[in-house]
């Protein structure tokens, strides 16, 4: 075996053996959280739906499917992760919520996903269930967001049946995620525009528009920066490519927020070029009402002015302030720890 093969084999051994190393927590920097009023209203996220997994094998089942270490979920309460296909590409972005169970032998986990892909994710779960002891069913619990790091009692008092609340595990800049059996009547899903504005400004992808199924690599989509991957857990579907990318330490592209200037037609997957015509990446999603979007950009052209291929649009990249790396070229060390939000 040559030296490269030997190194890759050694890396695979470290990645596949569970609990060889404990992950180093990524602590949230509250100085980066917006200082807006703690009396911010609640925003219903109608584009996100929940799946309920309940049974003694729920944790073990998810551990072999998602990118994060589900054994930490009981302490963390809320966890971000992705579901990959066998080629290591993203098919679903999910949020996991630990739920208390009346029986010690029963585990209950709520899986949040894009509303348009809930049925396909449930089909995938049922395909991989095999003989594991758990039930899989849709949940009617509502998902909401308070765009503060600490939602006050006046916000929570308007809710009934709160079954989960946590600082958004992807970035503290996004505020608080809340699950509730019912939401106040004056909340409208149309108000989610404010949530999407903040999400895009902070470079946080979400759903099938930003993460087209089968078309994205998780680390290029900043999964490591969003505390969504563990490099220390056992095997899961699509792990090989992610582990190899981490081991080689080379990442040439990342998903970034971009501002748009110009008129004309701009579509997802449109190519981006530099002023000299060099390929710089491609658009992932376009939010024309915000004059912003998310684009997969080669880090070598991070500070360049970019253009759409037809020349009708000028684009500028913005590096989110909460990133642990100034230019996006460094990897984070893995999953956030159970006390990272304290």
N, C-alpha and C positions, 0 to 999 in steps of 0.2 A: 504494500500500500504506500502511495506517495505521501509527502508531508501534508499536503492539503487535505487528502482523504483522511489521514490520521487525525488532523485537527477537527474536521467536521464530525468524525466519529466520536471524538472526545466531547465536543459540544453537545451532540445529540444525547450522549449519556447523562450529562449534567442537566439538560432540559427535561428529559423523560423521567428521571428518578425523582419521585415526589419527596419534598421536605429535605433535599440535600442542603439547600441554603434557605434561610428565611429572607423574604423580600424586604428591602429597605423602604420604609414608609415615605410617601411624598406628602409633606405637610402643606396644607392650604395656607396661602399667604393672604390674610384678611385685609392687608393694606391695598390689595389689588381689587377688592370688592367695591362696587359702586357705593358711594356714601349717600344715595338717595334715601328718602324718608322710609322709616320702618312701617309706615302706615300705607304702604303700597297695596293697591287692590290685588285681588286674586284673579288669575287668568286661567280659564279652562282650556285644556289642550285636547280638543276634540279629534285631532289627527293622530292621537295615541290611544291604543287600546291595551287591555290586559288579558293574559291567559293564566289560569290557576292550575298549579301543579301540586297535588296533595297525595302523600303516601310515604312509606318508610324509605323509599329509594329516590325521592325527589332530588336530593342534593347530589347523590352519586350519579344520577342520570344526567343532570346538567353539567357536572364536572367533566364529562367526556365529550361535551358538545360546544360549550362556550369558551372564550379565550381567557377568562379570568378565573381566579381560584375561589370556587364556590364555598369551600370549607371556611372561608373568612366571613361569609355573609351573615351568620348569626350575630357577630360582633359589630359588623359595619352597618347592618340594617338595609342599606341601599348600595347597589354595585352596578357599574357600567360594564358592558361586554359586547362582543360581536359573535355572531354565528357565521362560520366559514364553510365553504364547500370543500370537496376533497382536493381541489387545486390551490387552496389557501386564499381564495378570494371572498370578499364579504357578500353575504346573502341577506343578513338581518343585523340591525343594531338594536340592542335590547338593554333594558334596565331591570335589575332583579331586586325584589323586595322580600325580606324575611318577614314571615307572619308567625305569630305565636300559635302553638297548637295545644289543644287540651290534653293530648296523649303524648308521652315521651317517645313513643315508637312511631309517631306520625310527624312528617315534615310538611310545611306549607310554604310555598314560594309563589309569588306573583311575578309574572314576566311581562314587562311592558314592551310593546313593539309598535311599528307603524300600522295605522288602522287598515290600510290597503293590503297589508301582507299578513294579517293575523291568521287568515285561513290557511295560507301556504305554510306558515310556521307551525301551526297545529298539525298539519299533515306530516311535516318533517318530524315533529316530536313523536307522533304515533308510529311513524316508520321505524324510528330508532328505539322505541319503547321495549320491544321484544317481551321478555318475561318479567320486567321490572315492576315492582309493586307501587304503582301510582296512578292517579286519575288525572286526565287532561281535559279541561273545559274552559270555555270563554267566561270572562268575568265582567260584570256590569259596574264595577267600581270605577269612579271617575278619576282622571288625572288632571292636576292643576299645578300652577307655578306661581309662587310669590317672588317677585324680582328683588328680594332682599336676602341678606345672609341670616336674618333672624325674624321670621314672621311673628308679629305681636299677637297678643291674646284676642284683640278685637277682630283679627282676621280669622283665627282658628275657632272663635266662638260662633261664627256664622255657619260652621260646618257641623254635620251630624255623622257619626260613625267614621271618624278619622282612623284609618288603619295603616298609615305610614306617612312619615315626614322626615326629610333629610336634606342637608345641603347638597346641591346637585354634584354628584361625584365627578363629573367631567371637568368642571371649572367652578370655583367659588364665585366667579363673576356673574354666573347665571342665576344665583339666588337659591330658593328653596323649592324642592319637589314635594308635593302633597298628594296623598291618596285619600279619597273620601267616598262614602257610600252615596252621598248626595251633595250638590252644590247649590248655593243661593240662586233664586230665580233671576236675579238681575245680572248674572254672569252670562256673557255671550261668547261663543267660540270665535266671533269676528274680532274680538279684542286680542286674539293671539298674534295679531300683527306686531304688537309691541314686543312680545316674546321673541318672534322670529327676527325682528330688527336687532335685538340685543344678541341673539344667538349668532347671526351672520357677522355682526361687527366683531365678535370675539372668535370667529373662525371655527364654530362648532357645527359639524355636519349632523344631519338627522333625517332619517327616513329615506325612502326610495328615490326621491328627487336628487338629494345630495350624494347618496350612496347607491347608485344603480346596481341591483343584484347581479353578482358575477362579474362586475366590471372594475372592482377596486381592490387594491392591496391594503390590508389593515394598517400597516405602519406608515404607508404613504398618506393615510387618512388620519394620522396623528393619534392612533389608538393608544400608543404608549404615553403620549402627553396627557391624554384624557383619563388616565388611571384605569384603562380597560383591558390590560393584558398582564398575565403573570408569566414570567420566563422561568419560574421555579416549580410549577405544578407538573402533573403527569400528562399523558398524551390526551389530545383532543383532535377533533376533525380539522384538517388543514394546518396542523401545527408545524409541519416540516419546513415549509417555506418561510414562515414567520420566525422560527428559531434560527434558520440559516441566515436570514437578513440581519437579525440582531447580532449573531456571532461574527459575521464579516464586518459589521460596523459601518456599512456603506449604505447611505440613503441619499438618493439624488433628487427626489421630488417629494413635495409635501402639499397638502391641501391648505390653501390660504384664502383669506378674504381679499377681494379685489374691488376697487371702485371703478365704475364705468363712466366714460365720457364719450358722447357721440349719439348719432341717430341712425336708425336702420334696424335690421333684423339680426338678432343674436340668439343662438340656440345652444342648449347643452351639448357638449362634445365638440363644439367649434374649436378649431386649432388656434393657438396663440403664437405669435412670432415676435422676435425682437425687431428693432429698427433696421437691422441688417438682413432681416428675412430668415433668421435661424429659428428652428422649432424650439419654443419655450415651454410648451405644455398645452393644456386644453381646459376649457370651461367644464365644470361639473354641473352647476346650477346657476340660473339667472333670476334675480329679483329686481325687475325693472322699476317697481314703485319705490325701491330703496336706492336705485342706481348702484347696486352692489351685487356681488355674486361670490361663489366659491370656485376656485380654479386650482387644478393640479399643476403646479409650476416647478420647473427645474430650479433648484436652489442656486445654480450658477448665475441665473438671471433675476434673482430676487429683487435687486435694486434698480433694475432696468425698467424703462417705460415699454410696455408691451402693446401689441395691436392685434385686433382680430384679423383673420386671414384676408378678408376682403378690404381691410383698411378703414372701415367705417367707425370702429371703436378704438379708443385709447384706454388702456387699463394700467392701474398702479397696484402693486401688492402691498399688503400691510401685515406685519408680524404682530400677532396678539401679545399684549403685555404680560399675560400670565404664562406664556411658554417658558419652560426651564432653560431653553437654548435660544440665544439671540438670533441665530440664523437658521435654526431648524435642522442642523446637520448632526446634532447629538441625540442619542437615545436616552430615554429615562430608564431607571433601573427596574421598572415593573409596576406591580400593583400597589395602590395606596394601602396603608395599614389600617387596622380597625379603629385606631385612635386619631387618625389624620384630621378629623373634623372637630376635634376638641380644642 
